[in-house]
Amino acid sequence: MTASTGQITVYVGTYTQGDSEGIYTYRLDMSTGALQPANDPVAIADPSFLAIDSRRRYLYSVGEEGDPDSGSTGSVSAFSISAEDGRLRYLNTQPSGGDLPCHLSVDATDRQLLVANYKGGSVAILPIGSGGELGEPTDVPRHAGTGPDPERQERPHPHSINVDPTNRFAFVPDLGTDRVVAYRLDLVLGRLVPEDGLAVTLGAGAGPRHFDFHPNGKYAYAINELDSTVTAFSYDGPTGTLAELHTVSTLPEGFGGTNYPADVHVAPSGRFLYGSNRGHDSIAIFTIDQDTGRLAAVGHESTRGQFPRNFAIDPTGTFLLVANEHTDDIVSFRIDGETGLMKATGHVTKVPSPVCLKLVQGTD
């Protein structure tokens, strides 16, 4: 697949306790927003989050069920991506360094894989070999602390790990401690060096979950699961300093139901920010002030399904795809480039327990 075909490859991570087999592959038609199955599913237990290297050669997956052979309850697996048809070929599996790995990312040099272990309260870094294979973790820092929610914040819960645009720092929203923890990347020794002075503390009971940087590198955004908010930051890349700008609700005024935001993404244009609401079952839409980084609410679009865990925007900013975990479907929306608002294309793809979407335009 190449960009000239007008199609993009979509990899879907799932939970496999039900009918799912593992990782699914689809093609996104860039003229209609329709998804079509591409290859047979890859069998792997609970690949609930995926990451792809910068040259689109390898795909990495968490395994929440773990690897019995390693004695770990959490694992990460590596796959090569065929340049011809996007097919995945299994390479190897390593322990994730903790229980319930829920997020991973690849540094800009494609030499290190970073993992957040939700239940284990740890993060880890693993070397990537010349053929895409993973080595064992070389550093596994553990977080400390609690939050005011006795059920969800009884201990640390790192929920994502995000490399900054300079590839010098990694930021970890910890749902259990209401902090965004900071690390300096040592890519030579494979170390995550704590930078306590760069960590930021959010409102009590916020529960920070996912995180995204603005394309200009000057702003960053954390979506908070427990109080249904998004926090905007200014960001200084040379020093790795986050400074809170403001915090806004992901919900419309008057909504009184239970809600748990999950994912957050800045549009490729940098003009809009989107966040998923599980409970309200919507995508919250914001404009971004390009001079200040502050957010202004535009509206909400129903996801046409239940419990939208993860969503993705194609590299051109034309389509937004939503994974509705509880209704077993992926719904496509076309984005208005002027307003940021979305309109459903009418295409609904049935996938068992979809929870992560990764879009790839072309391969090298």
C-alpha positions in Angstrom: 0.0 0.0 0.0 1.2 3.5 -0.9 -0.3 6.9 -0.4 -1.0 7.1 -4.1 -3.7 4.4 -3.8 -5.8 6.7 -1.7 -6.0 4.2 1.1 -4.4 4.0 4.6 -3.7 0.9 6.6 -5.5 0.7 10.0 -4.3 -1.6 12.7 -6.8 -2.4 15.4 -5.9 -3.6 18.9 -8.6 -5.4 20.9 -9.5 -7.2 24.1 -9.6 -10.9 23.4 -11.7 -12.3 26.3 -14.7 -12.5 23.9 -14.8 -13.1 20.2 -11.7 -11.2 19.2 -8.6 -13.0 17.9 -6.1 -10.2 18.4 -4.8 -7.5 16.0 -7.0 -6.7 13.0 -5.9 -4.9 9.8 -8.1 -2.8 7.5 -7.8 -0.3 4.7 -9.3 3.1 5.0 -10.7 4.5 1.7 -9.8 8.2 1.7 -12.6 9.1 -0.6 -15.4 7.6 1.5 -14.1 6.8 5.0 -15.0 3.1 4.5 -13.0 0.4 6.1 -12.3 -2.9 4.4 -10.6 -6.0 5.9 -7.1 -6.4 4.6 -5.4 -9.4 6.2 -6.2 -12.2 8.6 -6.2 -11.3 12.3 -3.0 -11.8 14.2 -3.6 -14.0 17.2 -2.3 -12.5 20.4 -3.8 -12.0 23.9 -5.3 -8.6 24.7 -3.3 -6.3 22.4 -5.0 -3.3 23.9 -2.5 -0.7 22.7 -0.2 -0.5 19.7 2.7 1.6 18.6 4.5 1.9 15.2 8.1 3.0 14.5 8.8 6.2 12.6 9.6 4.4 9.3 6.5 2.2 9.5 8.6 -1.0 9.5 7.6 -2.5 12.9 4.5 -2.6 15.1 4.6 -3.2 18.9 1.8 -4.3 21.1 1.1 -4.6 24.8 -0.1 -7.9 26.1 -2.2 -7.4 29.2 -2.5 -11.1 29.8 1.2 -11.5 29.9 3.7 -14.1 28.8 3.5 -17.3 31.0 7.0 -18.4 29.7 8.6 -15.3 31.2 6.8 -15.4 34.5 5.5 -11.9 34.0 1.8 -10.8 34.0 2.6 -8.2 31.4 4.3 -8.4 28.0 5.2 -6.5 24.9 5.5 -8.1 21.4 7.1 -7.0 18.2 6.0 -7.5 14.6 7.4 -6.6 11.2 5.2 -4.8 8.7 5.2 -6.0 5.1 6.0 -3.1 2.8 3.8 -4.8 0.1 0.6 -5.4 1.9 0.9 -4.3 5.5 0.8 -7.9 6.8 2.3 -8.5 10.3 4.9 -11.1 11.0 5.6 -12.0 14.6 9.2 -11.3 15.8 9.3 -11.8 19.6 7.9 -11.1 23.0 9.5 -9.7 26.2 8.2 -8.9 29.7 6.8 -5.4 30.1 8.4 -4.8 33.5 5.0 -4.7 35.4 1.4 -5.7 35.6 -1.2 -4.6 33.0 0.8 -2.7 30.4 -1.6 -0.3 28.8 0.4 2.1 26.6 3.7 2.2 24.7 5.6 4.5 22.4 8.8 4.4 20.3 11.4 7.1 20.5 12.3 9.1 17.4 15.5 7.2 16.7 13.5 3.9 16.7 16.0 2.5 19.2 14.0 2.3 22.3 10.4 1.2 23.3 8.8 2.8 26.3 6.0 1.1 28.2 3.5 2.2 30.9 2.4 -0.6 33.3 -1.0 0.5 34.8 -1.4 -2.0 37.6 2.3 -2.5 38.3 2.8 1.3 38.9 5.9 1.2 36.8 7.3 2.3 33.4 10.0 0.5 31.4 12.3 1.0 28.5 13.3 -1.8 26.2 16.0 -1.8 23.4 14.9 -2.3 19.8 17.2 -4.4 17.7 18.3 -3.8 14.1 15.6 -6.2 12.9 12.8 -4.7 15.1 13.1 -7.3 17.8 12.8 -6.3 21.4 15.4 -6.9 24.1 14.6 -7.3 27.8 13.8 -4.1 29.9 16.9 -2.2 30.8 15.3 0.2 33.3 12.0 -0.1 35.2 11.4 2.9 37.4 8.4 2.7 39.8 6.1 5.5 40.8 5.0 6.3 44.4 2.0 8.0 45.9 -1.8 7.9 46.0 -4.8 10.2 45.3 -8.1 11.0 47.0 -10.2 8.4 45.2 -9.9 5.2 47.3 -11.0 2.9 44.5 -9.1 4.3 41.6 -6.2 6.1 43.3 -5.1 3.6 46.0 -1.6 3.4 44.4 0.2 4.7 41.3 -1.3 3.9 37.9 0.9 5.1 35.0 -1.6 5.3 32.0 0.6 6.4 29.1 4.2 7.3 28.3 4.8 10.1 25.7 8.1 11.2 24.1 8.3 14.9 23.6 9.1 16.5 20.2 12.8 17.0 21.1 13.2 13.2 21.9 14.9 14.2 25.1 12.1 13.8 27.6 9.2 11.4 28.3 6.0 12.4 30.2 3.8 9.9 32.1 0.3 10.8 33.2 -0.3 8.8 36.4 -4.0 8.4 37.1 -3.3 7.2 40.6 -1.3 10.1 41.8 -2.7 13.1 39.8 0.7 13.8 38.4 2.4 14.0 35.0 5.7 12.4 35.9 8.8 13.5 33.8 11.8 11.5 32.7 15.0 12.3 30.8 15.7 9.8 28.1 19.2 8.2 28.1 19.0 6.5 24.7 22.6 5.2 24.9 22.3 3.3 28.2 18.5 2.7 27.9 17.6 4.6 31.0 14.6 6.6 32.1 16.1 9.2 34.4 13.6 10.8 36.8 13.3 14.6 36.5 11.2 15.4 39.6 11.6 19.1 39.1 9.7 18.8 35.7 6.8 16.8 37.1 3.4 18.7 37.4 0.6 18.0 39.8 -3.0 18.4 38.6 -6.2 18.9 40.6 -7.0 16.4 43.3 -8.9 13.5 41.8 -8.3 14.5 38.2 -6.8 11.2 37.2 -4.6 12.1 34.2 -4.7 9.4 31.5 -3.5 10.3 28.0 -1.4 13.1 26.7 -0.6 14.7 23.3 1.8 17.5 22.1 0.8 20.2 19.6 2.6 19.9 16.2 4.4 23.2 16.9 6.0 21.7 20.1 4.9 24.7 22.2 1.8 23.2 23.8 0.7 19.9 25.4 -2.6 18.5 26.6 -3.6 15.9 29.2 -7.1 14.3 29.3 -8.2 13.5 32.9 -10.3 10.4 33.4 -11.7 10.9 36.8 -13.0 14.5 36.6 -13.8 14.7 32.9 -11.4 17.5 32.0 -8.6 18.4 29.7 -5.6 20.4 31.0 -3.6 22.6 28.6 0.1 23.3 29.1 2.7 25.5 27.5 5.8 23.6 26.8 9.5 24.6 26.7 11.3 21.9 24.7 14.9 22.9 25.6 14.2 22.6 29.3 11.3 20.1 29.3 9.2 22.5 31.3 5.4 22.2 31.4 3.3 25.1 32.7 -0.4 24.7 33.2 -2.5 27.2 31.2 -6.0 26.1 32.2 -8.4 23.2 32.6 -11.7 22.7 30.8 -14.5 20.2 30.9 -15.0 17.5 28.3 -18.7 17.4 28.9 -21.6 19.7 27.9 -23.2 21.8 30.5 -25.9 20.0 32.4 -24.7 16.4 31.9 -25.1 14.5 35.1 -24.2 10.9 34.2 -21.1 8.8 34.8 -18.3 9.6 32.4 -14.7 8.5 31.9 -12.6 10.3 29.2 -10.1 8.1 27.5 -8.1 9.5 24.6 -6.9 12.9 23.4 -5.4 14.0 20.1 -4.4 17.3 18.4 -5.4 17.5 14.7 -2.5 17.4 12.3 -3.3 21.1 11.4 -2.8 22.0 15.1 -6.1 24.0 15.0 -8.3 21.5 16.9 -8.2 19.1 19.9 -10.4 16.1 20.3 -11.1 14.0 23.4 -13.3 10.8 23.8 -16.0 10.6 26.5 -17.0 7.1 27.7 -20.4 7.4 29.3 -21.5 10.5 27.4 -20.3 8.5 24.4 -19.0 11.4 22.4 -16.0 13.2 21.0 -15.5 16.6 22.7 -14.2 19.1 20.1 -12.1 22.2 21.0 -10.4 24.9 19.0 -6.8 25.8 19.9 -5.6 29.4 20.1 -2.4 29.3 18.1 -0.9 32.2 20.0 -1.6 30.9 23.5 -2.4 27.2 23.3 -5.7 27.7 25.3 -8.8 25.7 24.4 -12.3 26.8 23.5 -15.2 24.3 23.4 -16.8 23.9 20.0 -19.2 21.0 20.6 -19.7 17.3 21.0 -20.3 14.6 18.4 -22.0 11.3 19.3 -19.7 8.3 18.6 -22.8 6.3 17.4 -21.7 3.6 19.8 -20.9 2.9 23.4 -17.6 3.4 25.4 -15.3 5.1 22.9 -11.9 4.0 24.2 -9.5 5.1 21.5 -9.7 7.1 18.3 -7.4 8.2 15.6 -7.1 11.0 13.0 -5.7 10.1 9.6 -2.4 11.9 8.7 -4.2 14.3 6.3 -6.7 15.4 9.0 -9.7 14.3 6.8 -11.1 11.5 8.8 -11.5 10.6 12.5 -12.1 7.0 13.4 -13.6 5.9 16.8 -13.3 2.5 18.4 -16.5 1.9 20.4 -15.4 -0.9 22.8 -18.8 -2.0 24.1 -20.7 -2.0 20.8 -17.9 -3.8 18.9 -17.6 -1.2 16.1 -15.5 1.4 14.5 -17.3 4.5 13.2 -15.8 6.9 10.6 -16.3 10.7 10.7 -15.3 13.4 8.2 -13.7 16.5 9.8 -14.6 20.0 8.6 -11.2 21.6 8.2 -12.6 25.1 8.9 -14.7 24.4 12.0 -13.2 21.2 13.4 -16.7 19.7 13.6 -17.3 16.1 12.5 -20.0 14.4 10.4 -20.5 10.6 10.4 -19.8 9.1 7.0 -22.3 6.3 7.5 -19.6 3.7 7.6 -19.7 1.3 10.6 -17.2 -1.6 10.8 -17.9 -4.4 13.2 -14.9 -5.4 15.2 -15.0 -7.4 18.5 -13.9 -5.2 21.5 -11.8 -2.6 19.6 -9.7 -0.4 21.9 -6.8 1.0 19.9 -6.4 2.3 16.3 -3.2 3.1 14.6 -3.2 4.5 11.0 -0.3 4.1 8.6 0.1 6.0 5.3 2.6 4.2 3.1 5.6 2.2 4.1 9.3 2.5 3.3 
